[in-house]
Amino acid sequence: MNLFKTLAFGDIVLLANDCEKRTSWTLIRIMEFIPGKEGRNRIVCVNIQFNELLRPIQKLFNLEIDKPCEPVLHSKCRRKVTFPDKSCYD
């Protein structure tokens, strides 16, 4: 069973920085994969605020928001319907 989602073109990921806390890491978009000598992806071209940079793939981390989006429900008077989180009742 694979616990990690593989990276793909166009994904938004976190760029690790050893000098900062994880909450301060930069969000970037993957633009291109660059394979190494053995053919495996080792470097990615990323887009950071109108700049394209090359970064090692080991410094990229998936965002932890793979939860599917729920449809937005509205009441008869057009108010947004929200449901309590199920984890509150466990």
C-alpha positions as CSV (number, residue, x, y, z in Angstrom):
1,M,0.0,0.0,0.0
2,N,1.4,3.4,-1.0
3,L,1.0,6.0,1.7
4,F,2.4,8.9,-0.2
5,K,0.8,10.6,-3.2
6,T,3.2,10.9,-6.1
7,L,4.0,14.4,-7.4
8,A,2.5,15.5,-10.7
9,F,2.8,18.4,-13.1
10,G,0.9,21.4,-11.8
11,D,0.7,20.2,-8.2
12,I,1.0,22.8,-5.4
13,V,3.6,21.7,-2.8
14,L,5.6,23.0,0.1
15,L,9.3,23.8,-0.5
16,A,11.3,22.8,2.6
17,N,13.7,25.3,4.1
18,D,16.0,24.2,7.0
19,C,16.1,27.7,8.5
20,E,12.3,28.1,8.9
21,K,9.5,26.3,10.6
22,R,7.2,24.2,8.4
23,T,4.4,26.7,8.8
24,S,6.6,29.3,7.0
25,W,7.7,27.2,4.1
26,T,6.9,28.5,0.6
27,L,4.0,27.2,-1.6
28,I,5.2,26.4,-5.1
29,R,3.8,24.9,-8.3
30,I,5.6,22.1,-10.1
31,M,6.2,23.1,-13.8
32,E,8.5,20.4,-15.1
33,F,10.3,17.2,-14.0
34,I,14.0,16.8,-15.0
35,P,15.3,13.2,-14.9
36,G,18.7,12.2,-13.6
37,K,21.3,10.0,-15.4
38,E,19.4,6.8,-14.4
39,G,16.1,8.2,-15.8
40,R,14.4,8.8,-12.4
41,N,13.0,12.3,-11.6
42,R,15.6,14.1,-9.4
43,I,15.0,17.8,-10.0
44,V,11.9,19.9,-10.7
45,C,11.4,23.2,-12.3
46,V,9.1,25.2,-10.0
47,N,7.3,28.5,-10.2
48,I,7.7,30.9,-7.3
49,Q,6.2,34.3,-7.6
50,F,6.8,34.8,-11.4
51,N,10.3,33.1,-11.2
52,E,11.2,29.6,-12.4
53,L,13.8,27.8,-10.2
54,L,15.3,24.3,-10.1
55,R,15.0,22.5,-6.8
56,P,15.8,18.9,-5.8
57,I,12.7,16.7,-5.4
58,Q,13.7,15.7,-1.9
59,K,12.9,19.3,-0.7
60,L,9.2,19.1,-1.9
61,F,6.3,18.0,0.4
62,N,2.7,17.3,-0.6
63,L,0.1,19.4,1.0
64,E,-2.0,17.5,3.5
65,I,-5.4,18.4,2.0
66,D,-6.3,15.5,-0.2
67,K,-9.8,15.4,1.4
68,P,-12.4,15.5,-1.4
69,C,-14.4,18.7,-1.6
70,E,-18.0,18.4,-0.4
71,P,-20.7,20.0,-2.4
72,V,-22.0,23.3,-1.0
73,L,-25.7,23.0,0.2
74,H,-28.1,25.9,0.5
75,S,-31.4,26.1,2.3
76,K,-34.6,27.4,0.8
77,C,-33.7,30.9,1.9
78,R,-30.3,30.5,0.2
79,R,-28.2,30.3,3.3
80,K,-25.2,28.0,3.3
81,V,-25.8,24.8,5.2
82,T,-22.9,23.6,7.3
83,F,-22.6,20.3,9.2
84,P,-20.6,19.8,12.4
85,D,-17.4,17.8,12.2
86,K,-17.9,14.1,12.9
87,S,-14.7,13.9,14.9
88,C,-16.3,16.0,17.7
89,Y,-18.7,13.2,18.6
90,D,-16.2,10.3,18.7
